[in-house]
Amino acid sequence: MYSMDDTRNHKFLLILGDLLCILAAYISAFYIRYLDFPDRNWEAFLSLLPWILLIGLFFISVYELYSLDRKHTISDIVRKILVATALMTFLTMAASYLFREFAMPRSVVLIASIFTVFLMVTFKVLYLKVTRGNKIGKVLLVGDGEAASKLLYKIRHPMLKGTAVRHVSEHVPLEELNYYLNEVDFVVLATDISKEKKSQIIYYAMERNKVVYVIPELYELLLQKATSSPMDDTLVMGVRPFLLTWDKVFLKRVFDFLSAVILIILASPALIATAIMVKLEDPKADIIYSQERLGKYNKPFTIYKFRSMIQGAEKSTGPVLATSDDKRITKVGKLIRATRLDELPQLFNVLKGDMSLVGPRPEREFFIQELTQKYYHYGYRNRVKPGITGYAQVMGKYTTDAEDKLRFDLYYIRNYSLWLDIIIILKTCLVVFDKSKSEGAEDTSVTIERPEEENKDEASNRKKSSLNF
């Protein structure tokens, strides 16, 4: 994690580099195709160039190709670039076909797409190698207990790999805390810190212009989009009901219906092929697996999926979540789960109006009752229709715990817009190729011991020198 100024510089250079890669790819494609630049085709390209760069910039932003923190592996970079380039190529061809004045040979577009992948991957790998040795940000993690241990695990592992971390208790004296704040770039607060202490830490951090990351309490997500108004001489905040307004509900339904019709037509080959594979593996078993789930306002509905487990998988086990090495999952089931093909029949649920393309994932009554007892805010998820994909699915992993998924779901409902739905759908295209988001549930809990308390002499010596990050 870099400082904010460094982040802006990196973002600008990466976006500029990506756009130059796209431009160079098309110029190279023209030269390879014609060994020249034919006037007619070249003019069409110049007319189409602003569109090409615009959609390129759009997908660079959607898939965050401008962000190359240490959490990115080479496979992450390649996967994002492949998906972004495929969508860019499709839209460029569509524009070239629909608007004849922009007509450009499809061979040039296809060759350019290959060069785009090669140039962008090469550019980003080289950029990573050059910048990897640069000074990175220092993070101060404040908190105790399990919540702090989980955050420490995340910071020291893929999320901020390589970042220097200082972990201190929330009970550390303010004088000592002030010293730490002067030595770090970012502050991360665990969820179990008292409100009074959290307020003090944020105050001192703001005084030093430090960025503070806070995991919001579930109720705090309900306060988003609040409106301010005076009540006599007192400022009050109005928290609107936690649901979508009628115009948003109508717009979302129109978008869902039209999109479902188009996607069913486009996905019909995959629907037929998947049905054949499931049937061939076990001719006596059902192709479609149906199950009762709870939808908007806990209204029961029947959800459809391609069967990925053996027939009657839960007769002996009862309702249990699938795991990564679940014996009940068939060979074809592993494939269609990994590629999300098992979810395709839910497009018919969207068509019927039981589900939306985007929303919190539908759960069974058994799990909803269990989770509502643990998190009473869980009931707010049912204020909208459940979705085939959702904010929690594209931002989290299969193993993300229920509370963190709930945070994503509540954020989505409070901040809903048609634009957000489109972004989530596009990011879902990337999730299909991300193994960490499609594996079964597994135990990822860890135990991390807190640093031993320093004695007074060590604390005194430490203040005479820089922090040992």
MITORFI-73903 format. One record per residue (C-alpha): residue in one letter; x, y, z negated; residue number from 1. Coordinates in steps of 0.1 Angstrom, whole numbers. Example, Ala and Ser with C-alpha at 12.3 -4.5 7.8 and 13.67 -1.06 7.14 Angstrom:
BEGIN
+----+-------+-------+-------+-----+
! aa !    xx !    yy !    zz !   i !
+----+-------+-------+-------+-----+
!  a !   123 !   -45 !   -78 !   1 !
!  s !   137 !   -11 !   -71 !   2 !
+----+-------+-------+-------+-----+
//
This chain:
BEGIN
+----+-------+-------+-------+-----+
! aa !    xx !    yy !    zz !   i !
+----+-------+-------+-------+-----+
!  m !     0 !     0 !     0 !   1 !
!  y !    15 !    33 !    11 !   2 !
!  s !    10 !    68 !    -2 !   3 !
!  m !   -19 !    87 !    13 !   4 !
!  d !     4 !   109 !    35 !   5 !
!  d !    22 !    78 !    47 !   6 !
!  t !   -11 !    61 !    55 !   7 !
!  r !   -22 !    89 !    77 !   8 !
!  n !    11 !    89 !    96 !   9 !
!  h !     9 !    51 !   101 !  10 !
!  k !   -27 !    53 !   112 !  11 !
!  f !   -20 !    80 !   138 !  12 !
!  l !    11 !    61 !   152 !  13 !
!  l !    -7 !    28 !   154 !  14 !
!  i !   -38 !    42 !   171 !  15 !
!  l !   -16 !    61 !   196 !  16 !
!  g !     5 !    30 !   202 !  17 !
!  d !   -26 !     9 !   208 !  18 !
!  l !   -41 !    33 !   233 !  19 !
!  l !    -8 !    35 !   252 !  20 !
!  c !    -7 !    -3 !   253 !  21 !
!  i !   -42 !    -3 !   269 !  22 !
!  l !   -31 !    23 !   294 !  23 !
!  a !     1 !     4 !   302 !  24 !
!  a !   -19 !   -28 !   306 !  25 !
!  y !   -41 !   -14 !   333 !  26 !
!  i !   -13 !     2 !   352 !  27 !
!  s !     6 !   -31 !   351 !  28 !
!  a !   -25 !   -50 !   362 !  29 !
!  f !   -29 !   -27 !   392 !  30 !
!  y !     7 !   -31 !   402 !  31 !
!  i !     6 !   -69 !   399 !  32 !
!  r !   -27 !   -72 !   418 !  33 !
!  y !   -19 !   -48 !   447 !  34 !
!  l !    19 !   -41 !   443 !  35 !
!  d !     6 !    -5 !   448 !  36 !
!  f !   -22 !    18 !   436 !  37 !
!  p !   -50 !    18 !   462 !  38 !
!  d !   -66 !    53 !   463 !  39 !
!  r !  -102 !    40 !   461 !  40 !
!  n !   -96 !    16 !   432 !  41 !
!  w !   -72 !    40 !   414 !  42 !
!  e !   -98 !    68 !   415 !  43 !
!  a !  -124 !    44 !   401 !  44 !
!  f !   -99 !    35 !   373 !  45 !
!  l !   -92 !    72 !   365 !  46 !
!  s !  -130 !    78 !   363 !  47 !
!  l !  -134 !    48 !   340 !  48 !
!  l !  -103 !    56 !   319 !  49 !
!  p !  -120 !    78 !   293 !  50 !
!  w !  -146 !    50 !   288 !  51 !
!  i !  -119 !    24 !   285 !  52 !
!  l !  -100 !    44 !   259 !  53 !
!  l !  -131 !    53 !   241 !  54 !
!  i !  -143 !    17 !   236 !  55 !
!  g !  -107 !     8 !   229 !  56 !
!  l !  -106 !    34 !   201 !  57 !
!  f !  -140 !    21 !   189 !  58 !
!  f !  -129 !   -15 !   185 !  59 !
!  i !   -95 !    -4 !   170 !  60 !
!  s !  -116 !    13 !   143 !  61 !
!  v !  -141 !   -15 !   138 !  62 !
!  y !  -114 !   -42 !   134 !  63 !
!  e !   -91 !   -18 !   115 !  64 !
!  l !   -62 !   -24 !   139 !  65 !
!  y !   -47 !     9 !   126 !  66 !
!  s !   -42 !    -7 !    92 !  67 !
!  l !   -11 !   -29 !    88 !  68 !
!  d !    -7 !   -34 !    51 !  69 !
!  r !    13 !   -63 !    39 !  70 !
!  k !   -19 !   -84 !    36 !  71 !
!  h !   -18 !   -88 !    74 !  72 !
!  t !    -2 !  -120 !    88 !  73 !
!  i !     7 !  -125 !   124 !  74 !
!  s !   -23 !  -148 !   128 !  75 !
!  d !   -46 !  -120 !   114 !  76 !
!  i !   -32 !   -95 !   139 !  77 !
!  v !   -36 !  -119 !   169 !  78 !
!  r !   -71 !  -129 !   159 !  79 !
!  k !   -83 !   -93 !   156 !  80 !
!  i !   -67 !   -83 !   189 !  81 !
!  l !   -81 !  -113 !   207 !  82 !
!  v !  -117 !  -105 !   196 !  83 !
!  a !  -113 !   -68 !   201 !  84 !
!  t !   -99 !   -73 !   236 !  85 !
!  a !  -126 !   -98 !   246 !  86 !
!  l !  -153 !   -73 !   236 !  87 !
!  m !  -135 !   -44 !   253 !  88 !
!  t !  -132 !   -65 !   285 !  89 !
!  f !  -169 !   -74 !   285 !  90 !
!  l !  -180 !   -38 !   280 !  91 !
!  t !  -156 !   -25 !   307 !  92 !
!  m !  -169 !   -50 !   332 !  93 !
!  a !  -205 !   -41 !   323 !  94 !
!  a !  -198 !    -4 !   329 !  95 !
!  s !  -180 !   -12 !   361 !  96 !
!  y !  -210 !   -33 !   373 !  97 !
!  l !  -238 !   -10 !   361 !  98 !
!  f !  -223 !    22 !   374 !  99 !
!  r !  -211 !    17 !   409 ! 100 !
!  e !  -191 !    49 !   410 ! 101 !
!  f !  -169 !    33 !   384 ! 102 !
!  a !  -166 !     0 !   403 ! 103 !
!  m !  -132 !   -16 !   397 ! 104 !
!  p !  -120 !   -51 !   407 ! 105 !
!  r !  -128 !   -76 !   380 ! 106 !
!  s !   -94 !   -92 !   386 ! 107 !
!  v !   -77 !   -60 !   375 ! 108 !
!  v !   -98 !   -60 !   343 ! 109 !
!  l !   -90 !   -96 !   335 ! 110 !
!  i !   -52 !   -92 !   342 ! 111 !
!  a !   -53 !   -60 !   321 ! 112 !
!  s !   -69 !   -79 !   292 ! 113 !
!  i !   -41 !  -104 !   291 ! 114 !
!  f !   -15 !   -76 !   292 ! 115 !
!  t !   -34 !   -57 !   264 ! 116 !
!  v !   -32 !   -87 !   241 ! 117 !
!  f !     5 !   -92 !   248 ! 118 !
!  l !    14 !   -56 !   245 ! 119 !
!  m !    -7 !   -49 !   214 ! 120 !
!  v !     6 !   -80 !   195 ! 121 !
!  t !    42 !   -72 !   205 ! 122 !
!  f !    38 !   -36 !   194 ! 123 !
!  k !    23 !   -44 !   160 ! 124 !
!  v !    47 !   -72 !   152 ! 125 !
!  l !    76 !   -49 !   160 ! 126 !
!  y !    60 !   -21 !   140 ! 127 !
!  l !    56 !   -44 !   110 ! 128 !
!  k !    92 !   -55 !   112 ! 129 !
!  v !   105 !   -19 !   114 ! 130 !
!  t !    83 !    -6 !    85 ! 131 !
!  r !    83 !   -37 !    62 ! 132 !
!  g !   114 !   -25 !    44 ! 133 !
!  n !   100 !     9 !    37 ! 134 !
!  k !    92 !    20 !     1 ! 135 !
!  i !    58 !     9 !    -9 ! 136 !
!  g !    34 !    23 !   -34 ! 137 !
!  k !    35 !    15 !   -71 ! 138 !
!  v !     3 !     4 !   -88 ! 139 !
!  l !    -7 !     8 !  -125 ! 140 !
!  l !   -32 !   -19 !  -135 ! 141 !
!  v !   -50 !   -10 !  -168 ! 142 !
!  g !   -71 !   -36 !  -186 ! 143 !
!  d !   -72 !   -68 !  -207 ! 144 !
!  g !   -88 !  -102 !  -205 ! 145 !
!  e !  -101 !  -123 !  -176 ! 146 !
!  a !  -111 !   -93 !  -155 ! 147 !
!  a !   -76 !   -78 !  -155 ! 148 !
!  s !   -61 !  -113 !  -149 ! 149 !
!  k !   -82 !  -117 !  -118 ! 150 !
!  l !   -72 !   -83 !  -105 ! 151 !
!  l !   -35 !   -89 !  -112 ! 152 !
!  y !   -39 !  -122 !   -92 ! 153 !
!  k !   -54 !  -103 !   -62 ! 154 !
!  i !   -28 !   -75 !   -63 ! 155 !
!  r !     1 !   -99 !   -65 ! 156 !
!  h !   -13 !  -121 !   -38 ! 157 !
!  p !   -26 !  -114 !    -3 ! 158 !
!  m !   -45 !   -82 !    -9 ! 159 !
!  l !   -15 !   -60 !   -17 ! 160 !
!  k !    14 !   -85 !   -11 ! 161 !
!  g !    47 !   -69 !   -20 ! 162 !
!  t !    33 !   -40 !   -40 ! 163 !
!  a !    51 !   -32 !   -72 ! 164 !
!  v !    27 !   -36 !  -102 ! 165 !
!  r !    28 !   -24 !  -138 ! 166 !
!  h !     1 !   -41 !  -160 ! 167 !
!  v !    -7 !   -24 !  -193 ! 168 !
!  s !   -34 !   -29 !  -219 ! 169 !
!  e !   -62 !    -3 !  -222 ! 170 !
!  h !   -51 !     1 !  -258 ! 171 !
!  v !   -17 !    15 !  -248 ! 172 !
!  p !   -12 !    50 !  -265 ! 173 !
!  l !   -21 !    79 !  -242 ! 174 !
!  e !    14 !    93 !  -245 ! 175 !
!  e !    28 !    61 !  -230 ! 176 !
!  l !     0 !    60 !  -204 ! 177 !
!  n !     9 !    95 !  -193 ! 178 !
!  y !    44 !    84 !  -188 ! 179 !
!  y !    33 !    55 !  -166 ! 180 !
!  l !    10 !    77 !  -146 ! 181 !
!  n !    39 !    99 !  -136 ! 182 !
!  e !    57 !    69 !  -121 ! 183 !
!  v !    30 !    53 !  -100 ! 184 !
!  d !    10 !    62 !   -68 ! 185 !
!  f !   -23 !    44 !   -76 ! 186 !
!  v !   -43 !    33 !  -106 ! 187 !
!  v !   -66 !     3 !  -107 ! 188 !
!  l !   -90 !    -1 !  -137 ! 189 !
!  a !  -104 !   -35 !  -147 ! 190 !
!  t !  -141 !   -38 !  -154 ! 191 !
!  d !  -139 !   -45 !  -191 ! 192 !
!  i !  -125 !   -11 !  -201 ! 193 !
!  s !  -147 !     9 !  -224 ! 194 !
!  k !  -164 !    39 !  -208 ! 195 !
!  e !  -147 !    64 !  -230 ! 196 !
!  k !  -112 !    50 !  -222 ! 197 !
!  k !  -120 !    48 !  -185 ! 198 !
!  s !  -131 !    84 !  -185 ! 199 !
!  q !   -98 !    94 !  -203 ! 200 !
!  i !   -77 !    75 !  -178 ! 201 !
!  i !   -95 !    89 !  -148 ! 202 !
!  y !   -91 !   124 !  -162 ! 203 !
!  y !   -53 !   121 !  -167 ! 204 !
!  a !   -49 !   104 !  -133 ! 205 !
!  m !   -68 !   132 !  -116 ! 206 !
!  e !   -47 !   158 !  -133 ! 207 !
!  r !   -17 !   142 !  -116 ! 208 !
!  n !   -34 !   138 !   -82 ! 209 !
!  k !   -33 !   100 !   -84 ! 210 !
!  v !   -58 !    78 !   -65 ! 211 !
!  v !   -79 !    57 !   -89 ! 212 !
!  y !   -96 !    24 !   -79 ! 213 !
!  v !  -126 !    14 !  -100 ! 214 !
!  i !  -147 !   -17 !   -97 ! 215 !
!  p !  -182 !    -3 !  -100 ! 216 !
!  e !  -206 !   -17 !  -126 ! 217 !
!  l !  -237 !   -32 !  -108 ! 218 !
!  y !  -260 !    -5 !  -121 ! 219 !
!  e !  -236 !    22 !  -107 ! 220 !
!  l !  -243 !     9 !   -72 ! 221 !
!  l !  -280 !    18 !   -77 ! 222 !
!  l !  -270 !    54 !   -84 ! 223 !
!  q !  -255 !    59 !   -50 ! 224 !
!  k !  -272 !    84 !   -27 ! 225 !
!  a !  -287 !   102 !   -57 ! 226 !
!  t !  -301 !   137 !   -52 ! 227 !
!  s !  -293 !   166 !   -76 ! 228 !
!  s !  -319 !   191 !   -88 ! 229 !
!  p !  -322 !   215 !  -117 ! 230 !
!  m !  -346 !   207 !  -145 ! 231 !
!  d !  -349 !   242 !  -161 ! 232 !
!  d !  -313 !   249 !  -170 ! 233 !
!  t !  -301 !   213 !  -168 ! 234 !
!  l !  -288 !   195 !  -137 ! 235 !
!  v !  -304 !   161 !  -132 ! 236 !
!  m !  -298 !   134 !  -107 ! 237 !
!  g !  -328 !   117 !   -89 ! 238 !
!  v !  -323 !    80 !   -82 ! 239 !
!  r !  -345 !    69 !   -54 ! 240 !
!  p !  -362 !    35 !   -53 ! 241 !
!  f !  -340 !     6 !   -43 ! 242 !
!  l !  -356 !    -2 !   -10 ! 243 !
!  l !  -356 !     8 !    27 ! 244 !
!  t !  -380 !    36 !    38 ! 245 !
!  w !  -407 !    27 !    62 ! 246 !
!  d !  -389 !    42 !    92 ! 247 !
!  k !  -358 !    22 !    85 ! 248 !
!  v !  -378 !   -10 !    81 ! 249 !
!  f !  -395 !    -4 !   115 ! 250 !
!  l !  -362 !     5 !   133 ! 251 !
!  k !  -345 !   -26 !   117 ! 252 !
!  r !  -374 !   -49 !   128 ! 253 !
!  v !  -373 !   -36 !   164 ! 254 !
!  f !  -335 !   -40 !   165 ! 255 !
!  d !  -338 !   -75 !   151 ! 256 !
!  f !  -365 !   -87 !   175 ! 257 !
!  l !  -348 !   -74 !   206 ! 258 !
!  s !  -314 !   -86 !   196 ! 259 !
!  a !  -327 !  -121 !   186 ! 260 !
!  v !  -343 !  -125 !   221 ! 261 !
!  i !  -311 !  -115 !   239 ! 262 !
!  l !  -289 !  -136 !   216 ! 263 !
!  i !  -311 !  -167 !   220 ! 264 !
!  i !  -309 !  -164 !   258 ! 265 !
!  l !  -271 !  -158 !   257 ! 266 !
!  a !  -266 !  -186 !   231 ! 267 !
!  s !  -288 !  -212 !   248 ! 268 !
!  p !  -259 !  -232 !   262 ! 269 !
!  a !  -243 !  -234 !   227 ! 270 !
!  l !  -277 !  -243 !   212 ! 271 !
!  i !  -282 !  -272 !   237 ! 272 !
!  a !  -246 !  -284 !   233 ! 273 !
!  t !  -247 !  -283 !   195 ! 274 !
!  a !  -280 !  -302 !   195 ! 275 !
!  i !  -265 !  -329 !   217 ! 276 !
!  m !  -234 !  -333 !   196 ! 277 !
!  v !  -254 !  -336 !   163 ! 278 !
!  k !  -278 !  -362 !   179 ! 279 !
!  l !  -249 !  -383 !   195 ! 280 !
!  e !  -232 !  -386 !   161 ! 281 !
!  d !  -263 !  -400 !   144 ! 282 !
!  p !  -291 !  -408 !   168 ! 283 !
!  k !  -315 !  -417 !   139 ! 284 !
!  a !  -310 !  -385 !   120 ! 285 !
!  d !  -327 !  -351 !   125 ! 286 !
!  i !  -310 !  -325 !   147 ! 287 !
!  i !  -325 !  -295 !   127 ! 288 !
!  y !  -322 !  -293 !    90 ! 289 !
!  s !  -350 !  -272 !    74 ! 290 !
!  q !  -352 !  -260 !    38 ! 291 !
!  e !  -373 !  -237 !    17 ! 292 !
!  r !  -355 !  -204 !     8 ! 293 !
!  l !  -368 !  -172 !    -8 ! 294 !
!  g !  -370 !  -141 !    14 ! 295 !
!  k !  -381 !  -106 !     9 ! 296 !
!  y !  -398 !  -101 !   -25 ! 297 !
!  n !  -391 !  -138 !   -32 ! 298 !
!  k !  -416 !  -149 !    -6 ! 299 !
!  p !  -408 !  -186 !     4 ! 300 !
!  f !  -400 !  -194 !    40 ! 301 !
!  t !  -385 !  -223 !    59 ! 302 !
!  i !  -350 !  -217 !    72 ! 303 !
!  y !  -336 !  -236 !   101 ! 304 !
!  k !  -300 !  -249 !   106 ! 305 !
!  f !  -283 !  -275 !   127 ! 306 !
!  r !  -278 !  -305 !   104 ! 307 !
!  s !  -241 !  -306 !    93 ! 308 !
!  m !  -245 !  -332 !    64 ! 309 !
!  i !  -256 !  -368 !    63 ! 310 !
!  q !  -294 !  -373 !    63 ! 311 !
!  g !  -308 !  -369 !    28 ! 312 !
!  a !  -275 !  -355 !    14 ! 313 !
!  e !  -290 !  -342 !   -19 ! 314 !
!  k !  -312 !  -371 !   -28 ! 315 !
!  s !  -286 !  -384 !   -53 ! 316 !
!  t !  -268 !  -351 !   -62 ! 317 !
!  g !  -296 !  -326 !   -64 ! 318 !
!  p !  -290 !  -290 !   -53 ! 319 !
!  v !  -253 !  -284 !   -53 ! 320 !
!  l !  -230 !  -261 !   -32 ! 321 !
!  a !  -208 !  -277 !    -6 ! 322 !
!  t !  -171 !  -278 !   -12 ! 323 !
!  s !  -141 !  -278 !    12 ! 324 !
!  d !  -137 !  -316 !    10 ! 325 !
!  d !  -174 !  -325 !     7 ! 326 !
!  k !  -179 !  -361 !    16 ! 327 !
!  r !  -215 !  -354 !    27 ! 328 !
!  i !  -203 !  -332 !    57 ! 329 !
!  t !  -202 !  -351 !    90 ! 330 !
!  k !  -174 !  -347 !   116 ! 331 !
!  v !  -196 !  -326 !   138 ! 332 !
!  g !  -208 !  -308 !   108 ! 333 !
!  k !  -172 !  -296 !    99 ! 334 !
!  l !  -169 !  -282 !   135 ! 335 !
!  i !  -202 !  -264 !   136 ! 336 !
!  r !  -197 !  -250 !   100 ! 337 !
!  a !  -163 !  -237 !   109 ! 338 !
!  t !  -176 !  -220 !   140 ! 339 !
!  r !  -209 !  -209 !   124 ! 340 !
!  l !  -228 !  -228 !   152 ! 341 !
!  d !  -250 !  -244 !   125 ! 342 !
!  e !  -265 !  -210 !   118 ! 343 !
!  l !  -277 !  -204 !   154 ! 344 !
!  p !  -313 !  -218 !   148 ! 345 !
!  q !  -318 !  -189 !   123 ! 346 !
!  l !  -322 !  -166 !   153 ! 347 !
!  f !  -357 !  -181 !   155 ! 348 !
!  n !  -362 !  -171 !   118 ! 349 !
!  v !  -353 !  -136 !   129 ! 350 !
!  l !  -378 !  -138 !   158 ! 351 !
!  k !  -406 !  -149 !   134 ! 352 !
!  g !  -398 !  -121 !   110 ! 353 !
!  d !  -387 !  -142 !    80 ! 354 !
!  m !  -351 !  -130 !    83 ! 355 !
!  s !  -330 !  -102 !    97 ! 356 !
!  l !  -298 !  -103 !   116 ! 357 !
!  v !  -280 !   -86 !    88 ! 358 !
!  g !  -289 !   -88 !    51 ! 359 !
!  p !  -281 !  -107 !    19 ! 360 !
!  r !  -279 !  -144 !    25 ! 361 !
!  p !  -311 !  -163 !    16 ! 362 !
!  e !  -308 !  -186 !   -14 ! 363 !
!  r !  -328 !  -214 !   -29 ! 364 !
!  e !  -351 !  -207 !   -58 ! 365 !
!  f !  -329 !  -229 !   -81 ! 366 !
!  f !  -298 !  -208 !   -75 ! 367 !
!  i !  -317 !  -174 !   -76 ! 368 !
!  q !  -332 !  -182 !  -110 ! 369 !
!  e !  -298 !  -193 !  -123 ! 370 !
!  l !  -280 !  -162 !  -110 ! 371 !
!  t !  -308 !  -138 !  -121 ! 372 !
!  q !  -303 !  -150 !  -157 ! 373 !
!  k !  -266 !  -142 !  -154 ! 374 !
!  y !  -269 !  -110 !  -135 ! 375 !
!  y !  -303 !   -93 !  -139 ! 376 !
!  h !  -295 !   -69 !  -110 ! 377 !
!  y !  -295 !  -100 !   -88 ! 378 !
!  g !  -333 !   -95 !   -82 ! 379 !
!  y !  -326 !   -63 !   -62 ! 380 !
!  r !  -313 !   -84 !   -33 ! 381 !
!  n !  -348 !   -94 !   -24 ! 382 !
!  r !  -358 !   -58 !   -16 ! 383 !
!  v !  -348 !   -65 !    20 ! 384 !
!  k !  -351 !   -95 !    43 ! 385 !
!  p !  -323 !  -120 !    41 ! 386 !
!  g !  -298 !  -121 !    70 ! 387 !
!  i !  -279 !  -145 !    91 ! 388 !
!  t !  -248 !  -125 !    83 ! 389 !
!  g !  -242 !   -98 !    58 ! 390 !
!  y !  -218 !   -73 !    42 ! 391 !
!  a !  -207 !   -98 !    16 ! 392 !
!  q !  -200 !  -123 !    44 ! 393 !
!  v !  -177 !  -100 !    64 ! 394 !
!  m !  -160 !   -84 !    34 ! 395 !
!  g !  -156 !  -114 !    11 ! 396 !
!  k !  -146 !  -150 !    14 ! 397 !
!  y !  -165 !  -183 !    10 ! 398 !
!  t !  -149 !  -185 !   -25 ! 399 !
!  t !  -158 !  -149 !   -35 ! 400 !
!  d !  -176 !  -151 !   -68 ! 401 !
!  a !  -213 !  -143 !   -71 ! 402 !
!  e !  -208 !  -110 !   -89 ! 403 !
!  d !  -185 !   -96 !   -62 ! 404 !
!  k !  -209 !  -108 !   -35 ! 405 !
!  l !  -237 !   -91 !   -53 ! 406 !
!  r !  -217 !   -58 !   -53 ! 407 !
!  f !  -214 !   -60 !   -15 ! 408 !
!  d !  -251 !   -68 !   -11 ! 409 !
!  l !  -262 !   -39 !   -33 ! 410 !
!  y !  -239 !   -15 !   -16 ! 411 !
!  y !  -253 !   -26 !    18 ! 412 !
!  i !  -289 !   -21 !     8 ! 413 !
!  r !  -283 !    14 !    -7 ! 414 !
!  n !  -262 !    25 !    23 ! 415 !
!  y !  -282 !     8 !    50 ! 416 !
!  s !  -281 !    22 !    85 ! 417 !
!  l !  -285 !     8 !   120 ! 418 !
!  w !  -249 !    17 !   126 ! 419 !
!  l !  -238 !    -3 !    96 ! 420 !
!  d !  -257 !   -33 !   109 ! 421 !
!  i !  -239 !   -30 !   143 ! 422 !
!  i !  -205 !   -28 !   125 ! 423 !
!  i !  -213 !   -59 !   104 ! 424 !
!  i !  -224 !   -79 !   135 ! 425 !
!  l !  -192 !   -70 !   153 ! 426 !
!  k !  -171 !   -80 !   123 ! 427 !
!  t !  -190 !  -113 !   121 ! 428 !
!  c !  -174 !  -121 !   155 ! 429 !
!  l !  -140 !  -120 !   137 ! 430 !
!  v !  -152 !  -140 !   106 ! 431 !
!  v !  -160 !  -170 !   129 ! 432 !
!  f !  -122 !  -174 !   135 ! 433 !
!  d !  -112 !  -168 !    98 ! 434 !
!  k !  -107 !  -200 !    80 ! 435 !
!  s !  -107 !  -184 !    45 ! 436 !
!  k !  -143 !  -173 !    51 ! 437 !
!  s !  -157 !  -206 !    63 ! 438 !
!  e !  -142 !  -231 !    39 ! 439 !
!  g !  -162 !  -247 !    12 ! 440 !
!  a !  -164 !  -235 !   -24 ! 441 !
!  e !  -134 !  -243 !   -45 ! 442 !
!  d !  -119 !  -234 !   -78 ! 443 !
!  t !   -96 !  -204 !   -73 ! 444 !
!  s !   -94 !  -194 !  -110 ! 445 !
!  v !   -60 !  -187 !  -123 ! 446 !
!  t !   -45 !  -180 !  -157 ! 447 !
!  i !   -20 !  -152 !  -158 ! 448 !
!  e !    -3 !  -143 !  -190 ! 449 !
!  r !     0 !  -106 !  -199 ! 450 !
!  p !    34 !   -91 !  -202 ! 451 !
!  e !    48 !   -94 !  -237 ! 452 !
!  e !    45 !   -63 !  -258 ! 453 !
!  e !    77 !   -42 !  -259 ! 454 !
!  n !    92 !   -34 !  -293 ! 455 !
!  k !    98 !     2 !  -303 ! 456 !
!  d !   135 !     2 !  -294 ! 457 !
!  e !   127 !   -11 !  -259 ! 458 !
!  a !    99 !    14 !  -254 ! 459 !
!  s !   123 !    42 !  -264 ! 460 !
!  n !   150 !    29 !  -240 ! 461 !
!  r !   124 !    26 !  -212 ! 462 !
!  k !   114 !    62 !  -215 ! 463 !
!  k !   150 !    72 !  -209 ! 464 !
!  s !   151 !    54 !  -176 ! 465 !
!  s !   128 !    47 !  -147 ! 466 !
!  l !   101 !    21 !  -148 ! 467 !
!  n !   113 !   -14 !  -140 ! 468 !
!  f !    88 !   -23 !  -113 ! 469 !
+----+-------+-------+-------+-----+
//
